[in-house]
Amino acid sequence: MMNKFNLSAASKALLTAGLLSLAVTGCSGDDGKNGEDGKPGPVGKPIGEVSQVKADITSASVSEDGFLTVNFNLADANGAAVFGLQQNDIGAVSFGRMGNEDEVGTTDIEGSPREIWLSYFNKDKGEGHYTGSSYFQGKNCEDCLTDNGDGSYTLVLNKAVDTLDKYAFDAEATSGIYLGVKSANDAGSTLVNNTFFYWQPSSDTAQDKPKAVIANETCQSCHRPGQDGALALHGGKHVTLESCTFCHADYNTYMKQDKDEEGNAVGEPYQFDGSIKGMAHDIHSHSYYNGIYPQSASNCLTCHQPDENLAMADAWKGDIDTATCMNCHNNPYAVPSWHWDSENNQIADSKKNCVSCHNDPDGYRGAERGHYAENDNAQAAVTKVTFNSMSYDAASKTVTANMTVTNGDATVTLAQIDPSPYKYGGFTSAIVFNGVVDDDFVVNYQKVGYDKFAAGAEGSIDVTFTDADYKVAEVMETAGVKAALSSQLHVCFDGKGAVADCEKAADGSISNSGPYAVSDTFYFEVDGTKVEKSPRVQHAAMTDCQQCHTTDIKHRFSNDMDGCATCHNGTRDRKTSSSNLAYIVHSKHYLYDSGGDMFFKKAECQACHGEDGFSLSKIKGDAAPVAFGKVQDGVDSEGKPVYTDEQLVVSPQTAACVSCHQAPYALDSSAASHIKSMGGILVQEGSPLSTLGIPASEYEKLDVQETCSTCHKDASLLEAHSNWGSSY
């Protein structure tokens, strides 16, 4: 029987070539001359097979007629060369140099022009306005890119330097190139990379990045790469702050007109500052008041963080740029009344050069003094409450705590604490008293108000309260309890950042009260011994929250998560839902920008919960249940629900899940049945999924042992929540 062999196309070609060679050479096997060397195959990986790309510009030059040539390498995440980049994959190339304000006529202080970026690709916006945004795109060229087959490329732009005759090309200046790559692999995943190169063309020497004011990583602490709120502008190809700076130069201005929801123009056209600082300040100001950006733009240090690696990290303190002031101080609410021309609805002409008056150290408050050193809001954020001691007298069921309030090195006295009544009952200034046993708070939150305060030794403040007014015995006589103390104090200021005695009006209100002072949570044993470490499992770190929120978190300012959970614990409800911290936080983190696009989606667990804070294994299966409302007892004469004092509660691991997974979009009868089969307590028999929990009295009769974490391990939770397109 004859054996059959299947020859590949390559094998057939080699065999054919061998037969032909024999035919030509006869028996000698030599035709008397050597053939040419074959061309080497490509080195590296094709772009269709990689999941990430990184470009590295190796050199650049500019021809005499103003055309830029860029040489660069392309590699994958492991550094292996990547070939096959196409012409259209060059999403953007921007090009420019360092210059100064005198070159574009925007200097505010004569003789002191600021260094600014000048684009070599300007765009005329009409009426005397222009921008640096006319960047090169590969799709507009047919033969600009050469793929050398080894991961290296040469790009010769068909777009010459064009500054609209505002300034000239300068080979002596530090110049820079932004290269934006946007491609796709065979799996359909988008590959985006922003790369930068700085050099002096005349000497062909590499230079450090100029005008380094804010790091990309600072922006990306909120605008997280790969997530809904990421910087991914103009088709998703510009993904870093640095890429924005190349086009949105300081001189960028154009006329703009607002539109309503239907796209119709409203109001009068106005001049818009299209520089990166102008847009960042404008966007973050409006986003803050619209509930998207969690920190007021007036807190400059949210973005302008001190950084020894940034040459100009302190540039925001310079007081030499009026345009920056006008980004925020551009309405009658943001400037003194005598600065505003109400007839023309604008800053008065005589006040338009802000830095001619507001400059340090000689003038009125400049940026740093105005926003921090002499600013009540900023000083409140550095005012600290420290609990020095706590004692419990079991006979009288009385707790006495001692605290010190400081602002820098100065001690804040009792007369400088806001004593006013709170509009919802109690007092504006109070401490919060609770206890923790086995990771659970003992009672609903309770605020001990200013009326229980008294002057203590050396400027400290004593707080004394009894079981007659608060659940003192229930907390302090629970076995294994750790008493928890934090505060909600408001300190009074003089309007320029200095602590002052409170000014009380006839109606009892305080006109000079500041925001919440900083209060961390302090723990004590029943015998008064201070507990140095929180007894609670830390499911999230406040440092993760402060990446975006910095000093602005509702109700209070704390450096620990326990301060929030003291009030928003598992014992607290809102009649028809939970007031537990997990529920409250998760409900606040579906955020949409003004265009209706998703900004922040809570399904990316590790953004807030770190490495494993989301883990269900951190919640004991027999831990205390979480309140999810109250038992309804019919309706009143107007048809409104009437509720009893008994709570509806959900088992702890289940509560963590349904703090996000709410009906009807992310919780159905099938999921509810699955939860029940794993020992979870979710809903009463026959009740709709919109009313979660069973009566607390019924829960107490059950020996609840959840087993959710047996299957829902950390890796599976991350995998289940990794699809940002799903509707969690």
C-alpha positions in Angstrom: 0.0 0.0 0.0 1.4 3.4 -1.0 1.9 5.9 1.8 0.5 9.4 1.1 2.1 12.6 2.2 0.5 16.1 2.3 2.9 18.8 1.3 2.4 22.4 2.4 2.7 25.2 -0.1 6.1 26.1 1.3 7.3 22.5 1.0 6.1 22.2 -2.5 7.9 25.5 -3.4 11.2 24.2 -1.9 10.9 20.9 -3.7 10.2 22.5 -7.0 13.1 24.9 -6.5 15.4 21.9 -5.7 14.4 19.9 -8.9 15.0 23.0 -11.0 18.4 23.4 -9.5 19.4 19.9 -10.3 18.1 20.3 -13.8 20.2 23.4 -14.4 23.5 22.2 -12.8 23.5 18.6 -14.0 25.8 16.2 -12.1 28.2 18.9 -10.8 25.5 20.7 -8.7 27.2 24.0 -9.3 26.2 26.7 -11.9 29.3 28.7 -11.2 27.8 31.7 -9.4 26.2 32.5 -6.0 22.6 33.6 -5.8 21.5 36.8 -4.0 20.7 36.8 -0.3 17.0 36.6 0.5 15.3 39.5 2.2 14.9 39.0 6.0 11.4 38.5 7.2 9.8 41.0 9.6 11.1 41.1 13.1 8.7 41.1 16.1 4.9 40.8 16.2 2.2 42.0 13.9 0.0 44.7 15.4 -3.0 42.5 15.1 -1.6 40.1 17.7 -0.8 42.4 20.5 -3.0 43.9 23.3 -1.0 47.0 24.0 1.4 49.3 22.1 3.9 51.9 23.2 5.7 54.2 20.8 9.1 55.7 21.5 10.3 58.6 19.3 14.0 58.2 18.7 14.7 61.3 16.6 13.2 64.2 14.7 14.2 66.9 12.2 12.6 69.8 10.4 13.4 70.6 6.8 14.2 74.1 5.6 10.7 74.5 4.2 9.1 73.5 7.6 8.2 69.8 7.2 8.7 67.6 10.2 10.2 64.0 10.1 9.7 61.7 13.0 11.5 58.4 13.6 9.9 56.1 16.2 9.8 52.5 17.4 6.7 50.6 18.4 6.6 47.8 21.0 4.1 45.7 22.9 3.7 45.6 26.7 6.7 43.3 27.0 9.0 45.5 24.8 8.8 43.2 21.7 8.9 45.1 18.4 5.5 45.6 16.7 5.2 45.9 12.9 2.2 46.5 10.7 1.2 50.0 11.9 -0.9 51.6 9.2 -1.1 55.1 7.8 -4.5 55.7 9.3 -3.3 54.5 12.7 -1.5 57.8 13.2 -4.3 59.6 15.0 -2.5 62.8 15.7 0.8 64.6 15.5 1.2 68.0 17.1 4.3 70.1 17.1 5.5 73.3 18.8 8.0 75.1 20.9 8.4 77.1 24.0 8.0 80.8 23.7 6.5 83.7 25.7 3.4 85.8 26.0 5.0 88.8 24.2 5.0 86.8 21.0 1.2 86.5 21.1 0.3 89.7 22.9 -1.2 88.3 26.1 1.3 89.6 28.7 -0.5 91.0 31.8 2.5 92.4 33.6 4.7 94.5 31.3 8.2 93.3 31.2 7.3 89.9 32.8 5.9 87.7 30.0 5.2 84.1 31.1 6.8 81.2 29.2 4.0 79.5 27.2 3.7 76.7 24.6 3.4 77.9 21.0 1.9 75.5 18.5 3.4 75.2 15.0 0.0 74.1 13.7 -2.4 77.0 14.4 -6.0 77.2 13.3 -7.8 80.5 12.4 -11.1 80.7 14.4 -12.2 84.1 12.9 -12.7 87.5 14.4 -9.1 87.6 15.5 -9.3 84.3 17.4 -7.0 81.4 16.8 -6.0 78.1 18.4 -3.1 75.6 18.2 -5.3 72.7 17.2 -4.7 72.1 13.6 -2.8 68.8 14.2 -1.7 66.3 11.5 -3.7 63.1 11.0 -2.4 60.1 9.1 -5.7 59.7 7.2 -4.9 62.9 5.3 -1.8 61.5 3.8 -1.2 58.6 1.4 2.6 57.9 1.7 3.8 59.6 4.9 4.5 56.5 6.9 7.3 54.0 6.2 7.2 50.6 8.1 10.8 49.3 8.3 9.5 45.8 9.2 11.5 45.6 12.5 9.3 47.8 14.8 10.8 51.0 13.6 9.0 53.6 11.5 9.6 56.9 9.7 6.9 59.5 9.4 7.3 62.5 7.1 4.5 65.0 7.5 2.9 66.5 4.5 1.8 69.5 6.7 4.2 72.4 7.0 4.7 74.7 10.0 1.9 77.2 10.0 1.7 79.7 12.8 -0.7 82.1 10.9 2.3 84.5 10.9 2.0 85.1 14.6 5.6 84.0 15.3 8.4 82.1 13.6 10.0 78.7 13.7 12.9 78.8 16.2 15.4 76.0 16.0 17.1 77.2 19.1 14.0 76.8 21.3 13.1 73.7 23.2 10.6 72.0 20.8 8.3 69.1 21.3 6.3 66.5 19.4 3.1 64.7 20.4 2.5 61.4 18.6 -0.9 59.8 19.1 -1.4 56.3 17.9 -4.8 54.7 17.6 -5.1 51.2 16.1 -7.0 47.9 16.7 -5.9 44.3 17.0 -7.5 41.3 15.4 -9.7 40.8 18.4 -11.2 44.2 17.8 -9.7 45.8 20.9 -8.6 49.5 20.5 -4.9 50.2 21.0 -4.1 53.8 22.0 -0.9 55.4 23.0 0.3 59.0 23.5 4.0 59.6 23.2 6.1 62.8 23.6 9.5 63.9 22.5 11.4 67.1 23.4 14.6 68.3 21.8 16.5 71.4 20.5 16.5 71.2 16.7 19.6 73.3 16.2 21.8 71.0 18.2 19.7 67.9 17.8 19.9 67.2 21.6 17.1 65.8 23.8 15.6 68.2 26.4 13.5 67.7 29.5 9.8 68.3 29.3 9.3 72.0 29.6 6.6 73.7 31.7 5.8 70.6 33.8 2.9 71.9 35.9 0.7 68.9 36.6 1.5 65.2 36.2 -0.7 63.0 33.9 -1.0 60.6 36.9 -2.7 63.4 39.0 -5.5 63.7 36.5 -5.7 60.0 36.1 -6.4 59.5 39.8 -10.0 60.5 38.9 -9.9 60.1 35.1 -8.9 56.5 35.4 -7.5 54.9 32.2 -9.8 52.2 30.8 -12.8 53.3 32.8 -15.8 55.5 32.0 -14.4 58.7 33.3 -11.0 58.3 31.5 -9.6 61.1 29.4 -10.4 59.9 25.9 -11.1 62.9 23.8 -11.6 63.7 20.1 -12.4 60.1 19.1 -10.7 58.5 22.0 -7.1 59.1 20.8 -6.0 61.9 23.3 -5.8 60.1 26.6 -3.3 62.2 28.7 -3.2 65.7 30.0 0.1 66.2 28.2 -1.5 65.6 24.8 -4.1 68.3 25.6 -1.4 70.9 26.2 0.0 70.7 22.7 -3.1 72.1 21.1 -4.9 73.9 23.9 -2.1 76.5 24.3 -2.5 79.6 26.5 -3.5 81.9 23.6 -6.4 79.7 22.5 -9.6 81.7 22.3 -12.8 81.5 20.2 -16.4 82.7 20.3 -18.9 80.3 21.8 -22.6 80.2 22.3 -24.5 78.0 24.7 -27.2 75.6 23.6 -30.3 74.1 25.3 -31.1 70.4 25.5 -32.6 70.5 22.0 -29.5 72.0 20.5 -30.9 75.5 20.0 -28.6 78.5 20.7 -29.4 80.4 23.9 -28.0 83.7 25.1 -25.3 85.9 23.5 -22.1 84.6 22.0 -19.1 85.0 24.3 -15.4 84.7 24.2 -14.2 81.3 25.5 -10.8 80.5 26.9 -9.8 77.3 25.0 -6.5 76.9 26.8 -6.0 73.7 28.8 -6.1 75.7 32.1 -9.2 77.6 30.9 -11.1 74.5 30.0 -10.0 72.5 33.0 -11.1 75.3 35.4 -14.4 75.8 33.5 -15.3 72.1 33.2 -14.4 71.3 36.8 -16.3 74.3 38.2 -19.5 73.5 36.3 -19.1 69.7 37.0 -18.8 70.5 40.7 -22.0 72.5 40.9 -23.7 69.8 38.7 -22.7 67.1 41.1 -20.1 65.3 38.9 -16.7 66.6 40.1 -16.6 66.0 43.9 -14.2 68.8 44.7 -14.6 72.6 44.3 -12.2 73.9 41.6 -11.2 76.6 44.1 -9.2 73.9 45.9 -6.2 74.3 43.7 -4.2 71.6 45.3 -6.6 68.9 44.2 -4.8 69.1 40.8 -1.8 71.4 41.5 -0.2 68.9 44.0 3.3 69.6 45.2 5.7 67.4 43.3 9.5 67.7 43.4 9.6 66.0 40.0 7.6 68.8 38.4 9.6 71.9 37.6 6.6 74.2 37.8 4.4 72.5 40.3 4.1 75.9 42.2 3.3 77.9 39.1 -0.3 78.4 40.2 1.0 80.7 42.9 2.6 83.1 40.4 0.0 85.9 40.3 1.0 86.9 36.8 -1.9 85.6 34.7 -5.3 87.3 34.7 -6.8 84.7 32.4 -6.5 82.0 35.0 -8.3 84.2 37.5 -11.1 84.9 35.0 -11.7 81.1 34.4 -13.5 81.0 37.7 -14.0 84.6 38.9 -16.3 85.5 35.9 -19.7 86.1 37.5 -21.2 88.4 40.1 -21.1 85.6 42.7 -17.4 85.0 42.4 -16.1 88.6 42.7 -16.7 91.5 45.1 -19.7 93.6 44.1 -17.5 96.6 43.3 -15.7 94.5 40.7 -18.8 93.8 38.7 -20.4 96.0 36.0 -24.0 94.9 36.4 -25.2 97.1 33.5 -23.0 95.2 31.0 -23.1 91.9 33.0 -19.3 91.6 33.1 -16.2 92.4 35.2 -15.7 96.1 35.2 -13.2 97.3 32.7 -11.0 98.8 35.5 -10.8 95.4 37.2 -10.0 93.2 34.3 -6.3 93.0 35.0 -6.6 91.0 38.3 -2.9 90.5 38.9 -2.2 94.2 38.8 -3.8 94.3 42.3 -3.9 90.7 43.5 -0.2 89.7 43.8 2.1 88.6 46.5 3.9 89.7 48.6 3.1 93.3 47.9 -0.5 93.5 46.7 -3.9 92.2 47.8 -4.4 88.4 48.4 -3.0 86.5 45.5 -3.7 82.8 44.5 -2.1 81.1 47.5 -3.4 83.5 50.2 -6.8 83.8 48.6 -7.3 80.1 48.2 -5.5 78.8 51.3 -3.6 80.9 53.9 -6.4 83.5 54.1 -9.4 81.4 53.1 -11.9 80.1 55.7 -12.9 77.0 53.8 -9.2 76.0 53.3 -8.4 76.6 56.9 -11.3 74.6 58.1 -9.8 71.6 56.3 -6.6 71.9 58.4 -8.5 72.3 61.6 -8.2 69.1 63.6 -10.2 67.5 66.4 -8.4 65.1 68.7 -10.0 63.1 71.5 -7.6 62.9 74.4 -9.5 60.7 76.8 -12.8 59.1 77.6 -14.2 57.8 81.0 -17.3 55.9 81.9 -19.0 56.0 85.3 -21.1 52.9 85.5 -23.0 54.0 88.6 -24.4 57.2 87.0 -24.1 55.8 83.4 -22.2 58.9 82.4 -19.6 59.3 79.7 -17.0 62.2 79.9 -14.8 62.8 76.9 -12.1 65.4 76.5 -11.1 66.8 73.1 -8.7 69.4 71.7 -9.5 71.4 68.6 -6.5 72.9 66.8 -5.8 75.1 63.8 -2.1 74.7 63.1 -0.3 75.4 66.3 -3.2 77.3 67.9 -5.8 75.8 70.1 -9.4 76.6 69.2 -11.5 77.6 72.3 -15.1 76.8 73.1 -16.0 80.4 72.2 -14.8 79.7 68.7 -17.0 76.6 68.1 -20.4 77.3 66.4 -23.1 76.9 69.2 -26.1 77.4 67.0 -29.1 75.0 66.8 -29.2 72.7 63.8 -32.1 73.1 61.4 -33.1 69.5 61.7 -32.8 69.4 65.5 -29.9 69.3 67.9 -26.9 71.5 67.4 -24.7 72.5 64.4 -21.6 71.4 66.4 -21.7 68.0 68.0 -19.7 64.8 68.6 -20.8 61.4 67.5 -20.9 58.6 70.1 -21.2 54.9 69.3 -19.6 51.5 70.0 -18.2 48.6 68.0 -18.5 44.9 68.7 -17.3 42.3 66.2 -17.0 44.8 63.4 -20.6 46.0 63.8 -21.8 49.3 65.4 -24.0 48.8 68.4 -26.7 51.5 67.8 -27.9 54.0 65.3 -25.8 57.2 65.2 -26.3 59.7 68.0 -25.0 63.2 68.1 -24.1 64.8 71.4 -24.6 68.5 70.9 -22.9 71.7 71.9 -25.1 72.0 75.0 -23.1 69.2 76.5 -19.7 71.0 75.9 -17.7 72.8 78.7 -14.3 74.4 78.8 -11.6 72.0 79.9 -8.0 72.3 81.0 -5.5 74.1 78.7 -8.0 75.1 76.1 -9.5 71.6 75.7 -13.2 70.9 75.7 -15.1 68.4 78.0 -18.2 66.7 76.7 -20.4 65.0 79.3 -23.6 63.1 78.6 -25.7 60.5 80.4 -28.0 57.6 79.7 -31.0 59.9 80.3 -30.4 61.5 76.9 -28.4 59.0 74.9 -28.0 55.2 74.7 -25.0 55.2 77.0 -25.6 52.0 78.9 -26.6 50.1 75.8 -23.2 50.9 74.2 -20.9 50.8 77.2 -22.3 47.7 78.8 -22.3 45.5 75.7 -19.7 42.8 76.1 -16.5 43.4 74.1 -17.4 46.9 73.1 -15.0 49.5 71.9 -16.4 53.0 72.4 -16.2 55.2 69.2 -15.9 59.0 69.2 -15.7 61.4 66.3 -17.0 64.9 65.7 -19.0 67.2 63.6 -17.7 70.6 64.7 -17.8 73.9 62.9 -15.1 76.5 63.8 -15.7 80.3 63.3 -13.4 82.4 61.2 -12.8 86.1 60.5 -13.4 85.9 56.7 -9.6 85.7 55.9 -8.7 82.4 57.3 -8.0 83.3 60.9 -10.0 81.6 63.7 -12.3 84.0 65.6 -14.9 84.1 68.2 -18.4 83.2 66.9 -20.6 86.1 66.0 -24.2 85.3 67.1 -27.2 87.1 65.5 -30.5 87.8 67.2 -32.1 84.7 65.7 -29.3 82.5 67.1 -27.5 81.9 63.7 -23.8 82.3 63.4 -22.6 84.5 60.5 -18.9 83.5 60.5 -19.2 79.7 60.9 -16.9 77.6 58.7 -17.2 74.2 57.1 -16.7 71.0 59.1 -13.4 70.6 60.9 -11.4 67.5 60.3 -12.4 64.6 62.6 -11.0 61.1 62.6 -12.5 58.3 64.7 -11.0 57.5 68.1 -11.6 54.3 70.0 -11.5 53.6 73.7 -11.9 50.5 76.0 -14.6 50.8 78.6 -11.9 51.5 81.2 -10.7 54.5 79.2 -7.6 52.8 77.6 -7.1 54.3 74.1 -7.4 51.8 71.3 -4.7 52.6 68.8 -6.0 50.7 65.8 -9.5 50.5 64.4 -11.3 47.3 65.4 -13.3 47.3 62.2 -12.5 45.5 59.0 -11.5 48.1 56.4 -13.4 47.4 53.2 -12.1 50.6 51.6 -9.4 53.2 52.4 -10.3 56.9 52.8 -7.1 57.6 50.7 -8.8 56.0 47.7 -11.8 58.3 48.2 -9.6 61.3 48.6 -8.0 60.7 45.2 -11.1 62.5 43.9 -12.8 64.0 46.9 -9.7 65.4 48.7 -11.3 67.5 51.4 -14.9 67.6 50.2 -17.0 64.7 51.5 -20.6 65.5 52.5 -21.5 66.1 56.2 -18.0 65.9 57.5 -14.3 65.7 56.7 -12.5 62.6 58.0 -9.3 60.8 57.1 -10.9 57.4 58.0 -13.8 55.4 56.7 -15.0 54.7 60.2 -16.1 58.3 60.6 -18.7 57.8 57.8 -19.7 54.4 59.0 -20.3 55.6 62.6 -23.5 57.2 61.3 -24.1 55.2 58.1 -24.0 51.8 59.8 -26.1 48.7 59.5 -28.6 49.9 62.1 -29.8 52.9 60.2 -32.5 53.0 57.5 -34.5 55.5 55.4 -37.9 53.8 55.8 -37.9 52.4 52.3 -34.2 51.7 51.8 -30.9 51.4 53.6 -28.7 54.2 55.0 -25.8 51.8 55.3 -22.5 53.3 54.0 -22.2 50.7 51.2 -25.6 51.5 49.9 -25.1 55.3 50.2 -21.7 55.3 48.5 -22.7 52.9 45.7 -25.9 54.8 45.0 -23.8 58.0 44.5 -21.3 56.6 42.0 -23.3 56.3 38.8 -22.4 59.7 37.5 -23.1 61.3 34.1 -21.6 64.4 32.6 -23.5 67.3 31.1 -23.7 65.5 27.8 -25.3 62.4 29.3 -22.2 60.3 28.9 -21.2 58.0 31.8 -18.4 59.5 33.9 -18.1 57.1 36.8 -19.5 53.6 37.0 -19.3 51.8 40.3 -18.7 48.3 38.8 -14.9 48.8 38.9 -14.5 47.5 42.4 -10.8 48.2 42.9 -11.1 51.9 42.2 -12.4 52.3 45.7 -11.8 49.0 47.4 -8.1 48.5 46.8 -6.7 45.1 46.3 -9.3 43.1 48.2 -11.6 45.4 50.1 -14.6 44.2 48.0 -14.0 40.5 49.1 -17.1 38.8 50.5 -14.8 36.7 52.7 -14.3 39.8 54.8 -17.9 39.7 55.9 -18.7 37.0 58.3 -21.7 34.8 57.4 -23.2 35.3 60.8 -22.5 39.0 61.2 -25.3 41.4 62.1 -27.9 42.1 59.4 -28.2 45.4 57.7 -31.4 47.6 57.9 -33.1 48.2 54.5 -36.2 50.1 55.6 -39.1 49.7 58.0 -42.2 47.4 58.2 -45.2 49.1 56.5 -48.4 49.1 58.5 -51.1 50.2 56.0 -51.7 53.7 54.6 -53.0 56.9 56.1 -56.1 58.8 55.1 -54.2 60.4 52.2 -53.0 57.0 50.9 -49.4 57.5 52.1 -47.6 54.5 53.7 -47.5 54.2 57.4 -44.4 52.6 58.9 -43.8 50.9 62.3 -40.6 51.2 64.3 -39.6 47.6 63.3 -36.9 47.4 60.7 -36.6 45.2 57.6 -33.2 43.6 57.5 -31.0 41.8 55.0 -28.2 39.3 55.8 -24.8 40.9 55.7 -23.1 39.3 52.6 -26.4 39.7 50.7 -26.6 43.3 51.8 -23.2 44.0 50.3 -24.4 42.7 46.9 -27.8 44.3 46.8 -26.3 47.7 47.8 -25.5 47.8 44.1 -27.7 45.1 42.5 -31.1 46.6 42.7 -34.3 45.6 41.0 -35.5 45.7 38.3 -32.2 46.2 36.3 -29.7 44.1 38.3 -31.8 41.9 40.6 -34.5 39.5 39.4 -36.5 36.6 40.9 -33.9 34.1 39.7 -31.1 35.9 41.5 -33.2 36.2 44.6 -33.9 32.5 44.6 -30.2 31.8 44.2 -29.3 34.1 47.1 -31.9 32.3 49.3 -30.5 28.9 48.4 -27.0 30.0 49.6 -28.4 31.0 53.0 -29.0 34.7 52.3 -31.9 36.6 53.7 -33.2 39.0 51.1 -37.0 39.5 51.0 -40.2 38.3 52.6 -42.2 35.5 50.9 -44.6 37.1 48.4 -43.0 40.6 48.7 -41.8 42.5 45.6 -38.0 42.9 45.1 -38.5 46.6 45.5 -39.0 46.0 49.3 -35.9 44.2 50.6 -35.6 42.6 54.0 -37.6 40.7 56.5 -38.8 42.0 59.9 -36.0 42.1 62.4 -38.0 40.0 64.9 -38.2 37.2 62.4 -34.5 37.4 61.6 -33.5 37.0 65.2 -35.2 33.6 65.2 -33.0 32.3 62.4 -29.5 30.9 62.6 -28.3 32.7 59.5 -25.1 31.3 57.9 -24.5 32.7 54.4 -22.2 30.8 52.0 -21.9 33.4 49.2 -18.2 33.8 49.5 -17.6 30.0 49.0 -18.2 30.4 45.2 -18.1 34.2 44.8 -14.3 34.5 45.4 -12.3 37.6 44.7 -11.2 36.6 41.2 -14.7 35.7 40.1 -16.1 39.0 41.5 -13.5 41.0 39.5 -14.2 39.1 36.4 -18.0 39.5 36.8 -17.6 43.3 37.2 -15.0 43.8 34.5 -17.6 44.4 31.7 -18.1 48.2 31.8 -20.8 47.9 29.1 -23.1 45.8 31.3 -25.8 47.3 33.5 -24.7 46.5 37.0 
